[in-house]
């Protein structure tokens, strides 16, 4: 299994659909998204609000896989973010991205939402990074989340689990701007392939 999409045509490729289509986007040299105002993905935990209005371009996927993207971004406001999404519904999903904090520091991290409650795992990263590679690999209901600075050497972010997950889910890319608007990012490529997550020798 291998699908590679670089969004070189002027229309959305077959098999991909929008969740919360942005008012402004462009294709032909990657997928460029300009986010709507105060868009976000989060459920309940700590902040008490429920948000499911960020922009996603998704396709249905069955079974195990690895999902990878290379994205360039130009954050404007705090929490501007873009990256990968794996989704069952508004209550059960995973996203990974770099969330902008200030001109000096941002947060490389992930949100895992189970049964309507989100967590947030992060590590500090310099805001000078303007591009990143992300990868999510699925094995059953477990997921390996990784990032790379150059698309070759992958660094583990976390291993996690979705409690309610069918054989088929929706996977793809997302962008949002929780307190601002018009955050610009460009997904240069999205690839879906066989699971790249190696089986641990002790488990077979």
C-alpha positions in Angstrom: 0.0 0.0 0.0 1.4 3.4 -0.9 -0.4 6.7 -1.7 1.6 9.9 -2.3 -0.2 13.2 -2.8 1.6 16.4 -3.5 -1.5 18.4 -4.5 -0.1 19.6 -7.9 -3.5 19.8 -9.5 -5.9 22.8 -9.0 -8.6 20.7 -7.4 -9.0 18.3 -4.4 -7.8 14.8 -5.3 -10.3 12.0 -5.6 -11.0 10.3 -2.2 -10.2 13.3 -0.1 -13.0 15.4 1.6 -13.1 18.5 3.8 -14.1 18.6 7.4 -14.9 22.3 8.0 -13.7 23.5 4.6 -11.7 26.7 4.9 -13.0 29.8 3.2 -9.5 30.3 1.6 -7.2 27.6 0.3 -5.1 26.9 -2.8 -3.7 23.9 -4.6 -1.1 23.4 -7.4 2.1 23.7 -5.4 1.0 21.7 -2.3 -2.1 22.3 -0.2 -2.1 25.8 1.1 -4.6 26.6 3.9 -5.5 30.0 5.4 -7.3 29.3 8.6 -10.7 30.7 9.7 -10.9 32.8 12.9 -10.8 31.1 16.3 -10.8 27.5 14.9 -9.7 24.6 17.0 -9.9 21.0 18.0 -10.3 20.3 21.8 -12.7 18.5 24.1 -13.5 19.4 27.7 -10.3 18.8 29.7 -9.1 21.6 31.9 -10.4 24.5 29.7 -14.0 23.2 29.8 -14.9 24.1 26.2 -15.6 21.8 23.3 -14.2 22.8 19.8 -14.4 20.8 16.6 -14.2 23.5 13.9 -10.6 23.4 12.7 -10.0 22.5 9.1 -9.2 18.9 8.0 -8.6 17.3 4.6 -9.3 13.6 5.2 -9.7 10.3 3.5 -11.1 7.0 4.8 -8.5 4.3 5.7 -9.0 0.7 6.8 -6.6 -1.3 8.9 -3.0 -0.5 9.9 -1.0 2.3 8.2 1.6 5.0 8.4 0.5 8.5 7.6 3.2 11.1 6.9 3.3 14.8 5.9 5.8 17.5 5.2 4.4 20.9 6.1 5.7 24.5 6.0 4.1 27.1 8.2 4.1 30.8 9.0 2.4 31.3 12.4 0.9 34.7 13.3 -0.9 34.2 16.6 -0.5 32.1 19.8 -1.6 28.5 19.3 -1.5 28.6 15.4 -0.9 24.9 14.4 -1.0 22.4 11.5 -0.1 18.8 11.2 -1.7 15.3 11.0 -5.2 14.1 12.2 -6.5 10.6 12.8 -10.2 10.7 13.6 -13.2 8.5 14.4 -15.6 11.4 15.4 -15.6 14.6 17.4 -15.1 12.6 20.7 -12.2 10.3 19.5 -9.2 11.5 17.6 -5.4 12.2 17.5 -3.6 15.3 16.2 0.1 16.1 16.1 1.7 19.5 15.3 3.8 22.4 16.5 1.8 25.0 18.4 3.2 28.5 18.2 3.6 30.3 21.5 5.9 33.3 20.9 8.7 34.5 18.7 11.1 32.5 20.8 9.4 29.3 21.9 6.7 26.9 20.6 5.4 23.5 21.6 6.0 20.4 19.6 3.3 18.0 20.7 0.1 16.0 20.3 -3.4 15.8 21.6 -5.2 12.5 22.1 -8.9 12.7 22.6 -10.7 9.6 24.1 -14.4 9.5 25.0 -14.8 13.2 24.7 -11.7 14.2 26.8 -8.5 15.6 25.4 -4.9 15.4 26.7 -2.0 17.5 25.6 1.6 16.2 25.6 4.4 18.7 24.6 8.0 19.5 24.5 9.5 22.9 24.0 10.9 23.8 20.6 12.4 27.0 19.1 9.9 29.1 17.0 12.6 29.4 14.3 11.4 26.1 12.8 9.2 26.9 9.8 8.8 23.3 8.5 8.3 19.8 10.0 7.7 16.2 9.0 5.1 14.3 11.1 4.2 10.6 11.0 1.5 8.6 12.7 1.6 4.8 12.5 -1.4 2.5 13.5 -1.3 -1.0 14.8 -4.7 -2.1 15.9 -5.9 0.5 18.4 -2.4 1.7 19.2 -0.5 4.5 17.6 3.1 5.7 17.3 3.5 9.4 16.9 6.8 10.8 15.5 8.4 13.9 14.0 11.5 14.6 11.9 13.4 17.7 11.1 14.5 16.6 7.6 12.2 13.7 6.7 14.8 10.9 7.2 15.5 10.5 10.9 12.4 10.0 13.0 12.0 10.9 16.7 9.4 9.3 18.9 6.9 11.7 20.4 4.6 9.2 22.2 2.8 5.9 22.0 -0.9 6.1 22.6 -4.2 4.3 22.3 -7.8 5.2 21.1 -10.4 3.4 23.2 -13.2 3.5 20.6 -11.8 2.7 17.2 -13.3 0.8 14.3 -11.5 -0.9 11.5 -12.1 2.2 9.3 -11.2 5.7 10.4 -10.5 9.1 8.7 -6.9 10.3 8.3 -5.2 13.3 6.8 -4.0 16.8 7.6 -5.4 19.7 9.6 -4.8 23.4 10.5 -6.4 25.8 12.9 -5.9 29.1 14.7 -7.6 29.0 18.2 -7.3 32.8 18.9 -6.3 34.3 15.5 -7.1 33.9 11.9 -5.4 33.6 8.4 -2.6 31.3 9.7 -0.9 30.2 6.5 0.5 26.7 6.0 1.4 24.6 3.1 1.4 20.8 3.0 4.0 19.8 0.5 3.2 16.1 0.5 1.0 13.6 2.3 1.9 9.8 2.1 -0.1 6.8 3.3 1.9 3.5 3.4 2.1 0.2 5.1 2.8 0.4 8.8 6.4 1.5 9.4 6.1 0.8 13.1 8.3 -2.2 13.8 7.0 -5.0 15.9 8.8 -5.2 19.3 10.9 -8.4 19.4 9.4 -9.4 22.8 5.8 -9.2 21.5 6.3 -10.7 18.0 
